[in-house]
Amino acid sequence: MKVTFPHMGHLWLILKTALEGIGLEVVVPPPCTRRTLELGVRHAPESACLPLKVNLGNFLEAKELGADTIVMAGGVGPCRIGYYAQVQREILRDIGCEYKMVVFEPPDVHFSEVWDKVKYLNRRPWQEGVRGVILAWQKACAVDSLEQEVQHLRPREAKPGQADAVFQQALGELDAAGSRGEIKKIVKKAKSEMAKIPRHGGGPLLRVGIVGEIYTLLEPLVNLNIERRLGALGVEVVRGLFLSRWINDNLFKGLLPLPGHHPEKTAPPFLNHFVGGHGWESVGDTVTFARHGCDGVIQLAPLTCMPEIVAHSVMPAVQEARGIPVMTIYLDEQTGEAGLQTRLEAFVDMLRWQKGRKAAERRGTYLQQKLFQGAENKCQKFT
């Protein structure tokens, strides 16, 4: 059995470690490129959302490398990921690309089914398999820790790209790491190198939160490297959705002490219930970012994504009530780099203008108070 899976950002590193840990031969699909997208678009229905098309391209490229089994996640609720596997299985069969598919539905809904599939895949004694899964979890935490450091550094580094170069090198080393000790050494070394990166002495930076559907948030091919683009424009990106947090929230039920999403506390009264996908979290995170003083929020979603369309519909109310500008970007295979760059530059210019105006208003209010206080003192002396 040669197992492959869909690409989604740095998920490959975690899944590869976990699947090798239970004794499977893993075929990591090539990183997502325009070819991956073109392969998927060629065979997928036009109205399908972008993640389905890119994943289809992943499976076709992995087949060229000898993969014969797909491991992927399913879903419940209004999001279309719930029938991705069935649609992709039919498409692959129609074009003569035979695969076995192992689909993991959410464990809180189908736990016994998940357990049966884990037993089917496992090729090692349970103790060794568990050790491999724990190692994968530790790598997920390491990747997310370094990625947050890179998000902080991008708008501050004197020479763009240095933090990303250190991060990419660390990813390669984490892939080869076989113990918790090695992982800790790699993280420590990478953070030490990042700390030495020269910073520029520019003025105050903007902070922009990114919310939206998980695949468009985490896969750079799909979002056209939006976080790097914002970093180059002098914007510090903050994001609430990371792989380790997603695993903790959805697989461990928040048992580990990591920051999690609590849309039931933050999204109401704008959105009071689950709408599928990450729509509820998008609204809740936008409120959270406004509370934490972010200058703006960008919502990302695949074109026709129903949960994010619902979230989009309430964003104007959030924007007005919380005073935070929100820009929504829908992505599909037609999205061009020049168009995205223009929208980002315009949004960032607007945020800078607004930040400058608020600062001027605060200074003006302060001067008015000082002048009023001075006049009042003179009156008291005269009387």
LODO-581871 format. One line per field, with one value per residue (C-alpha): x, y, z; residue number from 1. Coordinates in nm, 4 decimals. Each point is the difference from the previous one (the first is absolute). Example, Ala and Ser with C-alpha at 12.3 -4.5 7.8 and 13.67 -1.06 7.14 Angstrom:
<sites>
xx: (1.2300 0.1370)
yy: (-0.4500 0.3440)
zz: (0.7800 -0.0660)
k: (1 2)
</sites>
This chain:
<sites>
xx: (0.0000 0.1446 -0.1946 -0.0440 -0.2142 -0.1041 0.2488 -0.0996 0.2816 0.2387 -0.2436 0.2108 0.2761 -0.2375 -0.1967 0.3169 0.1398 -0.3265 -0.0542 0.3620 -0.0342 -0.2690 0.2156 -0.1369 0.1988 -0.0801 0.0023 -0.0024 -0.1587 0.2191 -0.0571 -0.3022 0.0849 -0.1854 0.0277 -0.1787 -0.2780 -0.0279 -0.0275 -0.2783 -0.1870 0.0141 -0.1934 -0.2096 -0.3483 0.0250 -0.2227 0.2061 0.1888 0.3721 0.1282 -0.1708 0.1736 0.3459 -0.0355 -0.0972 0.3204 0.1944 -0.1402 0.0818 0.3582 0.0393 -0.1230 0.2910 0.2289 -0.1608 -0.2609 -0.2949 -0.1936 -0.1373 -0.0457 -0.2126 -0.2450 -0.3749 -0.2460 -0.3521 -0.2348 -0.0590 0.3630 0.0528 0.3081 -0.2514 -0.0268 0.3478 0.1122 -0.2995 0.0284 0.3765 -0.0296 -0.2448 0.2125 0.3188 -0.1804 -0.1411 0.3470 0.1487 0.1915 -0.0739 0.0502 -0.1117 -0.1423 0.0001 -0.2133 0.0083 -0.3256 -0.0011 0.0693 -0.2692 -0.2630 0.1466 0.2527 -0.0402 0.0406 0.3177 0.1344 -0.0668 0.1893 0.2969 0.0163 -0.0195 0.2923 0.2236 0.2903 0.1943 -0.0470 -0.2271 0.2729 0.2162 -0.2983 -0.0941 0.3613 -0.0106 -0.3230 0.1417 0.3099 -0.2248 -0.1864 0.3294 0.1031 -0.3324 0.0614 0.3573 -0.1093 -0.2700 0.2335 0.2540 -0.2677 -0.1259 0.3563 0.0246 -0.3311 0.1412 0.3304 -0.1116 -0.0997 0.3034 0.2927 0.2392 0.0418 -0.3279 0.0066 0.2605 -0.2494 -0.1694 0.3368 0.0718 -0.3519 0.0314 0.3304 -0.1567 -0.2896 0.2475 0.1753 -0.3298 -0.0985 0.3099 -0.0279 -0.0701 -0.0368 -0.1338 0.3563 0.0902 -0.3149 0.0801 0.3568 -0.1234 -0.2549 0.2569 0.2562 -0.2533 -0.1256 0.3575 0.0744 -0.3201 0.0950 0.3213 -0.1804 0.0567 -0.3146 -0.0797 -0.0823 -0.3353 -0.2979 -0.2969 -0.1286 -0.3507 -0.1431 -0.2508 -0.1873 -0.0638 -0.3162 -0.1888 -0.0201 0.2888 0.1332 0.0151 0.1681 0.2715 0.0843 0.2310 -0.0799 -0.3686 0.0373 0.2895 0.2319 -0.2147 0.1883 0.3338 -0.1600 -0.1385 0.3349 0.1695 -0.2552 0.1011 -0.2902 0.0295 -0.2412 -0.1756 -0.1970 -0.2046 -0.0047 0.3098 0.0294 0.0900 -0.2965 -0.2331 0.1153 -0.0429 -0.3477 -0.1336 0.1853 0.1009 -0.3119 0.2072 0.1618 0.3458 0.0821 0.0095 -0.1901 -0.3182 -0.2999 -0.3067 -0.2486 -0.2838 0.1382 0.1279 -0.2263 -0.3416 -0.2051 0.1240 -0.0157 -0.1499 0.0610 0.2190 -0.0424 0.2465 0.3687 0.1636 -0.2664 -0.0798 0.3699 0.0518 -0.2530 0.1264 0.3650 -0.0873 -0.1563 0.3056 0.2409 -0.1977 0.0236 0.3762 0.0540 0.0568 -0.0271 -0.2021 -0.1105 0.0175 -0.2436 0.1097 -0.2320 -0.0297 -0.2486 -0.3548 0.1017 -0.3373 0.1202 0.2262 -0.2779 -0.2152 0.2864 0.0548 -0.3648 0.0383 0.3448 -0.1444 -0.1791 0.3231 0.1909 -0.2439 -0.0381 0.3703 0.1488 0.2314 0.0232 -0.0552 0.0881 -0.1283 0.1908 -0.1446 0.2564 -0.0250 0.2167 -0.0646 0.1440 0.3026 0.3029 -0.0224 -0.3659 0.0645 0.3047 -0.1989 -0.2772 0.2483 0.1869 -0.3263 -0.1180 0.3333 0.0029 -0.3503 0.1021 0.3069 -0.2099 -0.2548 0.2673 0.1620 -0.3358 -0.0777 0.3438 -0.0541 -0.3422 0.1529 0.2716 -0.2622 -0.2135 0.3047 0.0946 -0.3593 -0.0017 0.3313 -0.1200 -0.3268 0.1870 0.2384 -0.2898 -0.1773 0.3124 0.0323 -0.3661 0.0500 0.3042 -0.1928 -0.2968)
yy: (0.0000 0.3377 0.2761 0.3599 0.2920 0.3533 0.2841 0.2866 0.2315 -0.1820 -0.2809 -0.2371 -0.0015 -0.0997 -0.2588 -0.1575 -0.0436 -0.1435 -0.2430 -0.1182 -0.0374 -0.2659 -0.1817 0.1200 0.0835 0.3641 0.1781 0.3731 0.1734 0.2712 0.3500 0.1724 0.1863 0.1366 -0.3489 -0.1483 0.2535 -0.0507 -0.3780 0.0421 0.2644 -0.2150 -0.2870 0.1616 0.1524 0.3716 0.0882 -0.2029 0.2066 0.0555 -0.2431 -0.2930 0.0914 0.0411 -0.3255 -0.1819 0.1305 -0.1258 -0.3508 -0.0089 0.1126 -0.2506 -0.2759 0.0791 -0.0729 -0.3375 0.0722 -0.2415 0.1077 0.3400 0.0993 0.3096 0.1698 0.0093 0.2354 0.0618 0.2942 0.2462 0.0130 -0.1917 -0.1801 -0.2588 -0.1387 0.0832 -0.3608 -0.1427 0.2533 -0.0427 -0.3793 0.0105 0.2469 -0.2030 -0.3189 0.1648 0.1008 -0.3418 0.0976 -0.2767 0.0756 -0.1468 0.2798 0.0117 0.2900 0.1095 0.1584 0.2249 -0.2255 0.1629 -0.1184 -0.3289 -0.1101 -0.3753 0.0387 0.2053 -0.2653 -0.2764 0.1937 0.0629 -0.3755 -0.0688 0.2324 -0.0828 -0.2314 0.0185 -0.0835 0.2587 0.1376 0.0915 0.1438 0.2247 0.1148 0.1006 0.1948 0.1841 0.0885 0.1388 0.2114 0.1380 0.0929 0.1770 0.2135 0.0747 0.1041 0.2308 0.1560 0.0833 0.1212 0.2526 0.1247 0.0464 0.1914 0.2354 0.0484 0.0471 0.3687 0.0817 -0.1704 0.2323 -0.2439 -0.1742 -0.3786 -0.0733 -0.1245 -0.2191 -0.1493 -0.1008 -0.1414 -0.2107 -0.1429 -0.0834 -0.1794 -0.2279 -0.0779 -0.0617 -0.2471 -0.2064 0.0351 -0.3234 0.1080 0.2781 0.0995 0.0532 0.2055 0.2267 0.0540 0.0904 0.2494 0.1567 0.0314 0.1486 0.2555 0.0947 0.0603 0.2009 0.2165 0.0992 0.1194 0.3782 0.2141 0.3260 0.3103 0.0744 0.1590 -0.1662 -0.3107 -0.1055 -0.3204 -0.1879 -0.3150 -0.2754 -0.2081 -0.2382 -0.3528 -0.2167 -0.1110 0.3511 0.1205 -0.2661 -0.0857 0.2629 -0.1028 0.0683 0.3327 0.1105 0.0357 0.2720 0.0038 0.0663 0.2717 0.1721 -0.0320 0.1716 0.2838 0.0543 -0.1898 -0.2431 -0.2858 -0.1689 -0.3187 -0.2048 -0.3198 -0.2210 -0.3745 -0.0788 0.2034 -0.1619 -0.3478 0.0950 0.1459 -0.2744 -0.3210 0.0588 0.2061 0.2844 -0.2130 0.1507 0.3514 0.1707 0.3104 -0.1239 0.1321 0.0781 0.1418 -0.0821 0.2779 0.2517 -0.0243 0.0772 0.2103 0.0258 -0.3764 -0.2264 -0.3507 -0.2301 0.0533 -0.2598 0.0251 0.2866 0.2663 0.0284 0.0221 0.2710 0.2256 -0.0828 0.0590 0.3342 0.1148 -0.1274 0.1823 0.3226 -0.0376 -0.0528 0.3200 -0.1306 0.2643 -0.2171 -0.3512 -0.1914 -0.2876 -0.2685 -0.2546 -0.2223 0.1385 -0.1274 -0.1171 0.0011 0.0251 0.2949 0.1668 -0.0142 0.1486 0.2647 0.1042 0.0997 0.1601 0.3507 -0.0140 -0.1107 0.2745 0.2692 -0.1208 -0.0673 0.2722 -0.2303 -0.0005 -0.3422 -0.0978 -0.3305 -0.1737 -0.2974 -0.2191 -0.2312 -0.1127 0.3322 0.2103 0.1911 0.1244 0.3560 0.0367 -0.1343 0.2240 0.3073 -0.0790 -0.0578 0.3243 0.1973 -0.1592 0.0644 0.3635 0.0472 -0.1522 0.2263 0.3063 -0.1008 -0.0693 0.3378 0.1774 -0.1637 0.0968 0.3595 0.0071 -0.1218 0.2677 0.2626 -0.0985 0.0111 0.3512 0.1195 -0.1285 0.1727 0.3315 -0.0216 -0.0769 0.2947 0.2396 -0.1229 0.0615 0.3566 0.0700 -0.1261 0.2326 0.2998 -0.0581)
zz: (0.0000 -0.1103 0.1683 -0.1074 0.1212 -0.1003 0.0398 0.2289 0.1015 0.2344 0.0761 -0.2107 0.2603 0.2795 -0.1979 -0.1384 0.3508 0.1345 -0.2886 0.0005 0.3761 -0.0472 -0.2533 -0.3347 -0.3108 -0.0751 -0.3354 0.0704 -0.3011 -0.1574 0.1406 -0.1530 -0.3210 -0.3018 -0.1520 0.3036 -0.0398 -0.3764 0.0423 0.2536 -0.1969 -0.3140 0.1611 0.2766 -0.0450 -0.0697 0.2964 0.2489 0.2553 -0.0382 0.2695 -0.1773 -0.3270 0.1553 0.1971 -0.3175 -0.1569 0.3061 -0.0458 -0.3710 0.0651 0.2839 -0.2328 -0.2317 0.2976 0.0674 0.2693 0.0159 0.3118 0.1032 0.3626 0.0458 0.2335 -0.0494 0.1602 0.1201 -0.0217 -0.2836 -0.1245 -0.3237 0.1347 0.1207 -0.3523 -0.1360 0.0303 -0.1862 -0.2851 -0.0305 0.0049 -0.2921 -0.1987 0.0517 -0.1021 -0.3142 -0.1182 0.0762 0.3135 0.2529 0.3673 0.3306 0.2166 0.3789 0.1202 0.3633 0.1083 0.3101 0.3036 0.2150 -0.2506 -0.1235 0.2654 -0.0471 -0.3755 0.0502 0.2347 -0.2536 -0.2683 0.2270 0.0714 -0.3748 -0.0744 0.2952 -0.0850 0.3253 0.3689 0.1575 0.2233 -0.3018 -0.1869 0.2905 0.0234 -0.3678 0.0463 0.3025 -0.2030 -0.2747 0.2564 0.1333 -0.3534 -0.0531 0.3088 -0.1140 -0.3508 0.1347 0.2542 -0.2718 -0.2408 0.2558 0.0404 -0.3772 -0.0085 0.2617 -0.1833 -0.3620 0.0244 0.2173 -0.1783 -0.1859 -0.2892 -0.0921 -0.0160 0.2669 0.2596 -0.2610 -0.1006 0.3607 0.0314 -0.3148 0.1192 0.3367 -0.1733 -0.1794 0.3283 0.1806 -0.2711 0.0798 0.3800 0.1850 0.3614 0.2199 0.0905 -0.3662 -0.0568 0.2940 -0.1250 -0.3494 0.1347 0.2313 -0.2801 -0.2454 0.2528 0.0823 -0.3696 -0.0395 0.2976 -0.1823 -0.3133 -0.0412 0.0425 -0.1714 0.1994 -0.1609 0.1731 0.1641 -0.1747 -0.0847 0.1491 -0.2117 0.1010 -0.2536 0.0345 -0.2255 -0.1331 0.1195 -0.3403 -0.1462 0.3182 0.0134 -0.3632 -0.1581 -0.3597 0.0546 0.1830 -0.2248 0.2992 0.1514 0.3297 -0.1742 -0.2106 0.3086 0.1771 -0.2955 0.0322 0.3632 0.1553 0.2882 -0.0601 0.2907 -0.0449 0.2439 -0.2033 0.0145 -0.0519 0.3618 0.1257 -0.2521 0.1088 0.3663 -0.0558 -0.2276 0.0906 0.3645 0.0823 0.1411 0.2696 -0.0543 0.1246 -0.3396 -0.1135 -0.1647 -0.1840 0.2065 -0.2494 0.2390 0.2221 -0.2568 -0.3068 0.1619 -0.0478 -0.3595 -0.0657 0.2619 -0.1324 -0.2092 -0.3748 -0.1271 -0.0861 0.1876 -0.0509 0.3705 0.0887 -0.2658 0.1710 0.3493 -0.0931 -0.1616 0.3280 0.1893 -0.2315 0.0446 0.3784 -0.0254 -0.1950 -0.3523 -0.2708 -0.2394 -0.0925 -0.3275 -0.0514 -0.2489 -0.1588 -0.3061 -0.2500 0.0798 0.3512 0.1769 0.3652 -0.0829 -0.2021 0.3141 0.2028 -0.2687 0.0243 0.3670 -0.0331 -0.0705 0.3383 0.1722 -0.1790 0.1095 0.3583 0.0654 -0.2193 -0.1926 -0.3818 -0.1598 -0.3569 -0.1423 -0.2793 -0.1882 -0.1728 -0.2985 -0.2905 -0.1771 0.2833 -0.1280 0.1911 -0.1383 0.1015 0.3493 0.0462 -0.1030 0.2471 0.2820 -0.0705 -0.0076 0.3272 0.1719 -0.1220 0.1408 0.3348 0.0201 -0.0764 0.2622 0.2604 -0.0717 0.0264 0.3358 0.1301 -0.1179 0.1681 0.3237 -0.0227 -0.0852 0.2968 0.2226 -0.1215 0.0404 0.3566 0.0700 -0.1495 0.1927 0.3205 -0.0608 -0.0646 0.3126 0.2115 -0.1370 0.0849 0.3542 0.0432 -0.1379 0.2289)
k: (1 2 3 4 5 6 7 8 9 10 11 12 13 14 15 16 17 18 19 20 21 22 23 24 25 26 27 28 29 30 31 32 33 34 35 36 37 38 39 40 41 42 43 44 45 46 47 48 49 50 51 52 53 54 55 56 57 58 59 60 61 62 63 64 65 66 67 68 69 70 71 72 73 74 75 76 77 78 79 80 81 82 83 84 85 86 87 88 89 90 91 92 93 94 95 96 97 98 99 100 101 102 103 104 105 106 107 108 109 110 111 112 113 114 115 116 117 118 119 120 121 122 123 124 125 126 127 128 129 130 131 132 133 134 135 136 137 138 139 140 141 142 143 144 145 146 147 148 149 150 151 152 153 154 155 156 157 158 159 160 161 162 163 164 165 166 167 168 169 170 171 172 173 174 175 176 177 178 179 180 181 182 183 184 185 186 187 188 189 190 191 192 193 194 195 196 197 198 199 200 201 202 203 204 205 206 207 208 209 210 211 212 213 214 215 216 217 218 219 220 221 222 223 224 225 226 227 228 229 230 231 232 233 234 235 236 237 238 239 240 241 242 243 244 245 246 247 248 249 250 251 252 253 254 255 256 257 258 259 260 261 262 263 264 265 266 267 268 269 270 271 272 273 274 275 276 277 278 279 280 281 282 283 284 285 286 287 288 289 290 291 292 293 294 295 296 297 298 299 300 301 302 303 304 305 306 307 308 309 310 311 312 313 314 315 316 317 318 319 320 321 322 323 324 325 326 327 328 329 330 331 332 333 334 335 336 337 338 339 340 341 342 343 344 345 346 347 348 349 350 351 352 353 354 355 356 357 358 359 360 361 362 363 364 365 366 367 368 369 370 371 372 373 374 375 376 377 378 379 380 381 382 383)
</sites>
